Amino acid sequence: MNWDDRGFLLSKNKYNENSLVVEIYTEIHGKISGLIFGGTSKKVKNYLQLGNKLFVNYNSKSDNRIGYFKAEILQVFSPIYFDEPKKLNCINSTMNLIRLLTADSQSNQKIFELINDFYLLLNHNDWIQKYILWELRFLSALGYNLDLNRIVNKKIVNNEILYMVESSSEAKIVPNFLIEENYKVHDLNTLLSGLKLVSDFMDKTILKPNNINFPISRINFINSLKISS
């Protein structure tokens, strides 16, 4: 098996003194694991940063054996944000999320396009709000659609619109920006509430049923947002 593709580096782990085991989300072939020989060399490891976009040639002797990549850099992303820890943590968390929730060797063009969109939103001042909405699109592309518009109740309290999800045991406030398309958020606590709501949905609907631990990279990302700029 031999093919060329382009993709984003999702993970890397040392295999031996000179090689790495990597996972790459490719445009045509989906998430693929393989070896990069010489991946620990100074020349190569500089561009093997999580989230970077690569052109890869994949070669494997059979479907039952791990293959190997030859990789070239197409676009650098992560190093751009080395001085912006919030965005760098967001990149690491996002790549790990894609790694955890996507199936091996299953092409999904929507996911690949969403990764491209992810890097575009980092250029906006309201990138955190846009990112939370991006996560909902990502989960929907995987078949996990959190249809908040269908389950919320709208209330007017002190002349302000509140959206609530109510059950027999509790009532949760849903941040307005998750319901109203053009709603702008300027309060970090509101954004953190939105991020927690999506996190709780993922944990209950996807992670726990599949015996996946809540990702540490996501906890690090959330904690970095709480640190004052």
C-alpha positions as CSV (number, residue, x, y, z in Angstrom):
1,M,0.0,0.0,0.0
2,N,1.4,3.3,-1.0
3,W,-0.3,6.7,-1.2
4,D,0.3,10.5,-0.9
5,D,-2.0,12.8,1.1
6,R,-1.9,15.8,3.3
7,G,-2.9,16.0,6.9
8,F,-2.5,17.4,10.4
9,L,-0.2,15.9,13.0
10,L,-2.4,14.8,15.9
11,S,0.1,13.0,18.2
12,K,3.7,11.8,18.3
13,N,5.5,9.4,20.6
14,K,9.1,8.2,20.7
15,Y,9.4,4.7,19.2
16,N,13.2,4.3,19.5
17,E,16.2,6.5,19.6
18,N,15.7,7.7,16.0
19,S,12.0,7.2,15.2
20,L,8.5,8.4,16.2
21,V,5.1,6.8,16.1
22,V,2.7,9.5,14.9
23,E,-1.0,9.9,14.1
24,I,-2.0,12.1,11.3
25,Y,-5.5,13.1,10.2
26,T,-5.4,13.1,6.4
27,E,-7.8,14.5,3.9
28,I,-8.5,11.3,1.9
29,H,-7.6,8.5,4.3
30,G,-8.8,9.8,7.7
31,K,-6.8,9.2,10.8
32,I,-3.7,7.0,10.1
33,S,-0.9,5.8,12.4
34,G,2.6,5.2,11.3
35,L,6.3,5.5,11.9
36,I,8.5,8.4,10.9
37,F,12.1,7.1,10.7
38,G,14.6,9.8,11.7
39,G,11.7,11.7,13.3
40,T,13.8,12.7,16.3
41,S,16.5,14.3,14.3
42,K,16.9,18.1,14.7
43,K,16.0,18.7,11.0
44,V,12.8,16.8,11.1
45,K,11.5,17.3,14.7
46,N,11.4,21.1,14.3
47,Y,8.4,20.9,12.0
48,L,6.8,17.8,13.7
49,Q,4.8,20.0,16.1
50,L,1.3,19.0,17.0
51,G,-1.2,20.6,14.6
52,N,1.2,21.4,11.8
53,K,0.0,20.6,8.3
54,L,2.1,18.0,6.4
55,F,2.4,16.4,3.0
56,V,2.9,12.7,3.6
57,N,3.8,9.6,1.7
58,Y,2.6,6.5,3.4
59,N,3.9,3.0,2.7
60,S,2.8,-0.3,4.3
61,K,3.4,-3.9,3.3
62,S,0.0,-5.0,4.5
63,D,-3.2,-3.7,6.2
64,N,-2.2,-5.7,9.3
65,R,1.2,-4.0,9.8
66,I,2.0,-0.5,10.8
67,G,3.4,1.5,7.9
68,Y,5.7,4.4,7.8
69,F,5.5,8.0,6.7
70,K,7.8,10.3,4.8
71,A,6.7,13.8,5.7
72,E,7.3,17.3,4.5
73,I,6.0,20.5,6.0
74,L,3.2,22.2,4.2
75,Q,2.1,24.8,6.8
76,V,3.4,25.8,10.2
77,F,0.7,26.5,12.8
78,S,1.8,25.7,16.4
79,P,5.1,27.6,16.5
80,I,3.1,30.8,15.6
81,Y,1.5,30.6,19.0
82,F,4.5,29.7,21.2
83,D,4.1,33.1,22.9
84,E,0.3,32.7,23.3
85,P,-0.2,29.9,25.8
86,K,-4.0,30.0,25.6
87,K,-4.1,29.4,21.9
88,L,-1.3,26.8,22.0
89,N,-3.2,24.9,24.7
90,C,-6.2,25.1,22.5
91,I,-4.3,23.6,19.6
92,N,-3.0,20.8,21.7
93,S,-6.4,20.1,23.2
94,T,-8.1,20.2,19.8
95,M,-5.7,17.8,18.1
96,N,-6.0,15.4,21.1
97,L,-9.8,15.6,20.9
98,I,-9.7,14.7,17.2
99,R,-7.3,11.8,17.9
100,L,-9.6,10.5,20.7
101,L,-12.9,10.8,18.9
102,T,-12.2,9.8,15.3
103,A,-12.0,6.3,14.0
104,D,-8.9,4.9,12.3
105,S,-8.7,4.8,8.5
106,Q,-12.2,6.3,8.1
107,S,-12.3,9.3,5.7
108,N,-14.4,12.2,6.8
109,Q,-14.0,15.3,4.6
110,K,-16.0,17.4,7.0
111,I,-13.5,16.8,9.8
112,F,-10.6,17.7,7.6
113,E,-12.3,21.0,6.5
114,L,-13.2,21.7,10.2
115,I,-9.5,21.5,11.1
116,N,-8.7,24.1,8.4
117,D,-11.6,26.3,9.8
118,F,-10.2,25.9,13.3
119,Y,-7.0,27.7,12.4
120,L,-8.9,30.5,10.8
121,L,-10.9,31.2,13.9
122,L,-7.7,31.7,16.0
123,N,-7.1,34.9,14.1
124,H,-10.3,36.6,15.5
125,N,-10.5,38.6,18.7
126,D,-13.5,36.5,19.8
127,W,-11.7,33.3,19.1
128,I,-12.8,31.6,22.3
129,Q,-16.5,32.1,21.5
130,K,-16.0,30.9,17.9
131,Y,-14.0,27.9,19.2
132,I,-16.8,26.7,21.4
133,L,-19.2,26.9,18.5
134,W,-16.6,25.1,16.4
135,E,-16.6,22.2,18.9
136,L,-20.4,21.8,18.5
137,R,-19.9,21.6,14.7
138,F,-17.1,19.0,15.2
139,L,-19.3,16.9,17.5
140,S,-22.2,17.1,15.0
141,A,-19.9,16.0,12.2
142,L,-19.1,12.9,14.3
143,G,-22.9,12.2,14.7
144,Y,-23.2,13.7,18.2
145,N,-25.5,16.7,17.7
146,L,-26.3,18.7,20.8
147,D,-29.6,20.4,19.6
148,L,-29.9,23.0,22.3
149,N,-32.6,24.9,20.4
150,R,-34.9,21.9,20.7
151,I,-34.4,21.4,24.5
152,V,-34.1,24.9,26.0
153,N,-36.9,26.9,27.5
154,K,-36.8,30.7,27.0
155,K,-37.6,32.9,29.9
156,I,-37.5,36.7,30.6
157,V,-35.9,37.6,33.9
158,N,-35.3,41.2,34.8
159,N,-35.8,42.2,31.2
160,E,-33.1,39.8,30.1
161,I,-33.5,36.6,28.0
162,L,-32.5,33.4,29.8
163,Y,-32.3,30.0,28.2
164,M,-32.8,27.0,30.6
165,V,-32.6,23.3,30.3
166,E,-34.8,21.8,33.0
167,S,-35.3,18.4,34.4
168,S,-37.0,17.0,37.4
169,S,-33.8,17.3,39.5
170,E,-32.1,20.4,38.2
171,A,-32.2,23.4,35.9
172,K,-29.2,24.6,33.9
173,I,-28.7,28.0,32.3
174,V,-27.5,27.8,28.7
175,P,-25.4,30.8,27.7
176,N,-27.2,32.9,25.1
177,F,-24.4,32.7,22.5
178,L,-25.1,29.0,22.1
179,I,-28.6,29.7,21.0
180,E,-28.5,33.2,19.4
181,E,-26.3,33.2,16.3
182,N,-25.2,36.9,16.5
183,Y,-24.9,37.1,20.3
184,K,-21.5,38.6,21.3
185,V,-19.9,37.6,24.6
186,H,-17.5,39.9,26.4
187,D,-17.4,38.0,29.7
188,L,-15.0,35.2,30.3
189,N,-17.2,33.5,32.9
190,T,-20.0,33.1,30.3
191,L,-17.5,31.6,27.8
192,L,-16.3,29.2,30.5
193,S,-19.9,28.2,31.2
194,G,-20.4,27.4,27.6
195,L,-17.2,25.4,27.4
196,K,-18.3,23.5,30.5
197,L,-21.6,22.7,29.0
198,V,-20.0,21.2,25.9
199,S,-17.5,19.3,28.1
200,D,-20.3,17.8,30.2
201,F,-22.1,16.7,27.0
202,M,-18.9,15.1,25.6
203,D,-18.1,13.4,28.9
204,K,-21.7,12.0,29.4
205,T,-22.4,11.1,25.8
206,I,-19.1,10.1,24.3
207,L,-16.2,9.7,26.7
208,K,-17.7,7.7,29.6
209,P,-19.7,5.3,27.3
210,N,-16.5,4.5,25.5
211,N,-14.4,4.3,28.7
212,I,-12.3,7.3,27.7
213,N,-10.8,9.4,30.4
214,F,-11.5,13.1,30.3
215,P,-8.5,14.5,28.4
216,I,-5.8,16.2,30.5
217,S,-5.0,18.5,27.5
218,R,-8.5,19.9,27.7
219,I,-8.2,20.5,31.4
220,N,-5.0,22.4,30.7
221,F,-6.7,24.5,28.1
222,I,-9.6,25.4,30.3
223,N,-7.2,26.2,33.2
224,S,-5.1,28.5,30.9
225,L,-8.2,30.5,30.0
226,K,-8.8,31.2,33.7
227,I,-5.4,32.8,34.1
228,S,-5.6,36.5,33.7
229,S,-4.1,38.0,30.5
